[in-house]
Amino acid sequence: MNALTEADIAAARAQGDLTALLLMASGLPVTAATPKQRAKTAAPLVPRSRPGAWPEGSRSPGLAPEAAAHLHQLWPDRYPAPGGAR
């Protein structure tokens, strides 16, 4: 192979082996005829820290009794009376 033509390059691109064509044209040996395919792997599940968040599997302890009493005074229809009595 003395010279590459535009038709050679277009045919190599269509076949997907442009690298092999350029290696052969430069005189270097072509060791791998097929391009290497990377296997897609799923990302490992890593527990992520969540600063300021409740730990997973737990829930908020709720309002303090003083805060619940104050909110009941402000909005009796939205917050129940502390202790369950209205």
C-alpha positions as CSV (number, residue, x, y, z in Angstrom):
1,M,0.0,0.0,0.0
2,N,1.7,3.2,-1.2
3,A,-0.8,5.9,-0.6
4,L,-4.2,6.2,1.0
5,T,-7.0,7.6,-1.1
6,E,-10.2,9.3,0.1
7,A,-12.1,6.1,-1.0
8,D,-9.9,4.0,1.3
9,I,-10.5,6.2,4.3
10,A,-14.2,6.3,3.6
11,A,-14.4,2.5,3.3
12,A,-12.4,2.1,6.5
13,R,-14.7,4.5,8.4
14,A,-17.7,2.6,7.2
15,Q,-16.2,-0.7,8.4
16,G,-15.1,0.9,11.7
17,D,-11.4,-0.1,11.3
18,L,-9.8,3.3,10.5
19,T,-7.2,2.7,13.2
20,A,-6.0,-0.5,11.6
21,L,-5.8,1.1,8.2
22,L,-3.7,4.0,9.5
23,L,-1.4,1.5,11.4
24,M,-0.9,-0.6,8.2
25,A,-0.2,2.6,6.1
26,S,2.4,3.7,8.6
27,G,4.1,0.4,8.6
28,L,3.3,-0.5,12.2
29,P,2.1,-4.0,13.0
30,V,-1.6,-4.4,13.7
31,T,-1.9,-6.6,16.8
32,A,-5.7,-6.4,17.5
33,A,-7.9,-6.8,14.4
34,T,-11.1,-6.0,16.4
35,P,-11.6,-3.0,18.7
36,K,-11.8,-3.8,22.4
37,Q,-15.3,-3.6,23.8
38,R,-15.8,-2.5,27.4
39,A,-18.3,-4.5,29.3
40,K,-20.9,-2.3,31.0
41,T,-21.0,-3.0,34.7
42,A,-23.5,-1.6,37.2
43,A,-22.2,0.8,39.6
44,P,-21.8,-0.7,43.1
45,L,-24.3,0.4,45.7
46,V,-22.4,2.6,48.2
47,P,-24.1,3.9,51.2
48,R,-23.9,7.7,51.1
49,S,-23.8,9.9,54.1
50,R,-26.6,12.4,54.4
51,P,-25.5,15.2,56.7
52,G,-28.3,16.5,58.8
53,A,-30.7,13.8,57.8
54,W,-32.3,11.2,59.9
55,P,-30.7,7.8,59.7
56,E,-32.3,5.4,57.3
57,G,-35.0,3.2,58.9
58,S,-35.8,5.8,61.6
59,R,-38.2,8.7,61.8
60,S,-38.4,12.1,63.5
61,P,-39.3,12.0,67.2
62,G,-41.8,14.7,66.7
63,L,-42.3,18.0,68.4
64,A,-41.2,18.7,72.0
65,P,-44.1,19.1,74.4
66,E,-43.4,22.8,74.8
67,A,-43.4,23.4,71.1
68,A,-46.6,21.3,70.6
69,A,-48.4,23.4,73.3
70,H,-47.3,26.7,71.7
71,L,-48.3,25.6,68.2
72,H,-51.7,24.4,69.5
73,Q,-52.2,27.9,71.0
74,L,-51.4,29.6,67.7
75,W,-53.2,27.2,65.3
76,P,-55.6,25.0,67.3
77,D,-57.2,23.6,64.0
78,R,-53.8,22.5,62.6
79,Y,-52.0,21.1,65.7
80,P,-53.7,18.8,68.2
81,A,-53.5,19.6,71.9
82,P,-50.5,18.1,73.7
83,G,-51.5,14.8,75.3
84,G,-54.3,14.2,72.8
85,A,-57.0,16.2,74.6
86,R,-58.7,19.1,72.9
